[in-house]
C-alpha cells in the first residue's frame, strides 16, 4: 500500500511540474539555490564574525523577486520551528520567504565564546543573511517575534 501511495504521489508531482510551472519559475528553482544538488530550499549561509566564519541554517520557500520575507525567531537560541505556521499562508500568497536559525540555535553553528552574544553582532548577522538571500530595499520584508522583533527593529535603523 505504501509503495502504491508513493507511486501515486510521484505521478501527481510530475503532472504538477509539467502543467503548472511557468518558464520563469520552475520547480527546480523553487527547491534549490541554483546548485546542482537539490536541497529542499535548505542552505547553510556563511556568516563572518570577529571570531571567524560560522554557518547559519536557512530554508527558502517560493521564488518571488518582488517579495522576500525573512522570519526572525525569538530567543536568542530558540529555533525557527514555531514560525513554520507561516508556511501555508505565505506560500498561498506566492511570497518568497526564509526560515532561519540564528547563530547559536540548534540547526546553526553553536560557538561557545560569549563575546559573540551581542545585539550588534546579531544585527550584523541578519544583514549578512539578507545579502545572502538577494534581498534589498525594494523587496525585503522582515517578520520578527520577541528577540527577533528587536533584531528587526535594530536592522531597520542601521541597514535598511
Beta strands, then each sheet from edge to edge (+ up, - down):
strand 1: 42-49
strand 2: 52-61
strand 3: 68-72
strand 4: 96-101
strand 5: 140-144
sheet 1: 1+ 2- 4+ 3+ 5+
end
